[in-house]
């Protein structure tokens, strides 16, 4: 008889006996950490706070798990709901609270790119005792604008400061004349090769130009604010510049 055949089938027989022996164990769900549990309302262990009767050996109990407080404050008691209500009242409605705490400062590079897209020449310099140009204010106002200090391993700030907001408004004021003159030819403001004037012939604010300026559809409130600023002083040209700077500042500082 061929011994190779006997050896071959002998190994298969042993393997078959092993499978039969372990097959019943494979049909049952494993216990401990791998145990599957399906609970319905009213079943024991369905309450997540009932730590003593939770299923599975891997679930901790009151004696071997850390007792977490229900709140992030000190002690077990939660915050006073009346104190929370008073704080919310002081902060204002939700739409105001979320804007105050979620607005990031415009990065300096983004500010430069935006002004350049509106036709502002950031390389221009002032002469004859004139105020600094928008480009000079940006290049010389890095500290106020929260610029990065790489020598000290400090990145650019992302949070607003009073100095940064004031400096940015000054930049918008100095850039306003060029924006008014060039917004019509700004590629981002053109439709089929034609862009809107910042102001109409009667010196009222153009809705389409405002929409391009602030980056979203202008509302009647935007137009009313702009028109009010234009007519608020005797020098209409200066008022137009203030109106443009105000719209830009509000649009890019969460106001």
C-alpha positions in Angstrom: 0.0 0.0 0.0 1.2 3.5 -0.7 2.2 5.0 2.6 1.9 8.5 1.2 -1.8 8.0 0.6 -2.2 6.6 4.2 -0.3 9.6 5.7 -2.3 12.0 3.6 -5.7 10.7 4.5 -4.6 10.2 8.1 -3.9 13.9 8.4 -7.2 14.7 6.8 -9.0 12.5 9.3 -7.3 14.2 12.2 -8.2 17.6 10.8 -11.8 16.5 10.4 -12.0 15.3 14.1 -10.6 18.7 15.2 -13.2 20.6 13.2 -16.0 18.5 14.6 -14.7 19.0 18.1 -14.4 22.8 17.8 -17.5 23.4 15.6 -20.0 23.7 18.5 -17.8 26.4 20.1 -17.9 28.4 16.8 -21.6 28.4 16.8 -21.9 30.3 20.1 -21.3 34.0 20.6 -18.0 34.8 22.4 -18.2 36.1 25.9 -16.4 38.9 27.6 -15.1 41.8 25.5 -16.6 40.5 22.2 -20.0 39.8 23.5 -22.9 41.2 21.5 -25.8 42.7 23.4 -29.0 44.0 22.1 -31.3 45.7 24.6 -34.8 47.1 24.4 -36.4 49.7 26.7 -37.1 48.1 30.0 -34.3 45.4 29.7 -31.7 45.1 32.4 -28.7 47.0 31.3 -30.4 49.2 28.8 -30.0 52.3 31.1 -26.5 53.8 30.4 -26.4 55.0 34.0 -26.9 51.5 35.4 -23.2 50.7 35.4 -23.6 47.6 37.6 -25.8 45.8 35.0 -24.1 46.7 31.8 -23.4 43.7 29.4 -20.0 42.3 28.7 -17.0 41.7 31.0 -15.1 44.6 29.4 -17.5 47.2 30.8 -16.2 48.9 33.9 -18.0 49.4 37.1 -18.1 52.1 39.8 -15.2 50.4 41.6 -12.7 50.5 38.6 -13.7 53.5 36.5 -13.0 57.2 37.0 -16.0 59.2 38.2 -16.5 62.0 35.7 -18.4 65.1 36.7 -21.5 66.1 34.7 -20.0 69.5 34.0 -16.7 71.0 33.2 -16.7 73.2 36.4 -15.4 72.4 39.8 -17.5 70.1 42.0 -20.5 68.0 41.1 -23.1 70.8 40.9 -23.9 72.2 37.5 -23.8 75.9 36.7 -26.6 78.1 37.8 -29.1 78.4 34.9 -30.0 82.0 36.0 -26.3 82.9 35.7 -26.2 81.4 32.2 -29.3 83.3 31.2 -27.8 86.6 32.5 -24.6 86.0 30.6 -26.5 85.2 27.4 -28.5 88.4 27.8 -25.3 90.5 28.2 -23.7 88.9 25.1 -26.7 89.5 22.9 -28.8 87.3 20.6 -27.2 84.1 19.1 -26.4 85.6 15.8 -24.3 88.3 17.5 -22.6 85.9 20.0 -21.5 83.5 17.4 -20.0 86.2 15.2 -18.1 87.7 18.1 -16.5 84.4 19.0 -16.0 82.9 15.6 -14.5 85.6 13.4 -10.9 85.3 12.4 -8.7 88.2 11.5 -8.0 88.6 7.9 -4.5 87.5 7.1 -2.1 90.1 5.7 -1.5 88.2 2.5 -5.3 87.9 1.9 -5.7 91.6 2.6 -3.1 92.4 -0.1 -4.6 90.0 -2.6 -8.1 91.5 -2.1 -6.9 95.1 -2.5 -4.9 94.2 -5.6 -7.9 92.5 -7.2 -9.8 95.8 -6.8 -7.0 97.7 -8.7 -5.1 99.1 -5.7 -1.3 99.6 -6.4 0.4 98.4 -3.2 3.8 99.5 -4.5 2.8 103.2 -4.7 4.5 105.6 -2.2 3.3 109.0 -0.9 5.2 112.2 -1.7 5.2 115.9 -0.8 4.1 115.2 2.7 1.0 113.2 1.8 -0.4 110.5 4.1 1.1 107.0 3.5 -0.5 104.9 0.8 -2.4 101.7 1.5 0.7 99.7 0.5 2.9 101.7 2.8 0.4 101.2 5.7 0.3 97.4 5.1 4.1 97.1 4.8 4.8 99.3 7.8 1.9 98.0 10.0 2.9 94.4 10.4 3.0 94.6 14.2 -0.5 96.2 14.5 -1.9 93.8 11.9 -0.6 90.8 13.9 2.1 89.9 11.4 4.3 86.9 12.0 7.7 87.2 13.7 9.6 84.2 12.4 12.8 85.2 14.2 11.0 84.7 17.5 9.1 81.6 16.1 5.7 83.4 16.4 3.2 82.9 13.6 0.7 85.4 12.4 -2.2 86.1 14.8 -5.7 85.0 13.9 -7.5 86.9 16.6 -8.7 90.5 16.2 -7.2 93.3 18.3 -8.3 96.9 18.5 -5.0 98.1 17.0 -5.4 95.7 14.1 -9.0 96.7 13.4 -8.1 100.4 13.4 -5.0 99.8 11.2 -7.1 97.8 8.7 -9.7 100.6 8.5 -7.0 103.1 7.8 -5.8 100.9 5.0 -9.2 100.7 3.5 -9.6 104.5 3.7 -6.4 105.0 1.8 -7.2 102.4 -0.8 -10.8 103.7 -1.3 -10.0 106.2 -4.1 -8.3 103.6 -6.2 -11.1 101.1 -5.5 -13.8 103.6 -6.6 -11.8 104.4 -9.8 -11.0 100.8 -10.7 -13.8 98.6 -9.5 -15.6 98.7 -12.8 -12.6 97.0 -14.5 -11.9 94.5 -11.7 -12.3 91.0 -13.2 -14.2 89.7 -10.2 -16.9 92.4 -10.6 -17.5 92.1 -14.4 -20.3 90.2 -16.0 -19.8 89.6 -19.8 -16.9 92.0 -19.7 -18.8 94.8 -18.1 -18.5 95.9 -14.5 -20.6 98.4 -12.4 -19.6 101.8 -11.2 -19.2 102.2 -7.5 -21.7 105.1 -7.5 -24.5 106.1 -9.8 -24.8 109.4 -11.6 -26.8 110.9 -8.8 -24.1 109.9 -6.3 -26.1 107.0 -4.8 -24.5 103.7 -4.1 -24.7 101.0 -6.8 -26.1 97.7 -5.5 -24.0 95.6 -7.9 -20.8 97.3 -6.9 -21.5 96.9 -3.2 -22.2 93.2 -3.8 -18.8 92.8 -5.4 -17.1 94.9 -2.8 -18.3 92.9 0.2 -18.4 89.5 -1.5 -22.1 88.7 -1.0 -25.4 90.1 -2.4 -26.0 93.5 -1.0 -29.2 94.1 0.9 -31.4 97.2 1.2 -29.7 97.9 4.5 -26.3 97.9 2.9 -27.5 100.4 0.3 -29.1 102.6 3.0 -26.0 102.7 5.1 -23.8 103.5 2.1 -26.1 106.3 0.9 -26.3 107.8 4.4 -22.6 107.9 4.6 -22.2 109.6 1.2 -24.7 112.4 2.2 -23.5 112.9 5.8 -21.0 115.6 5.1 -20.3 118.5 2.7 -17.3 116.9 0.9 -19.0 114.2 -1.1 -15.8 112.7 -2.5 -14.4 112.1 1.0 -17.7 110.7 2.1 -17.6 108.2 -0.8 -14.2 107.0 0.4 -15.5 106.6 4.0 -18.5 104.7 2.7 -16.3 102.2 0.8 -13.9 101.8 3.7 -16.8 101.3 6.1 -18.4 98.6 3.9 -15.1 96.8 3.5 -14.3 97.0 7.2 -17.7 95.7 8.2 -17.6 92.9 5.7 -14.2 91.6 6.8 -14.4 92.1 10.6 -17.7 90.3 11.4 -19.7 93.5 11.8 
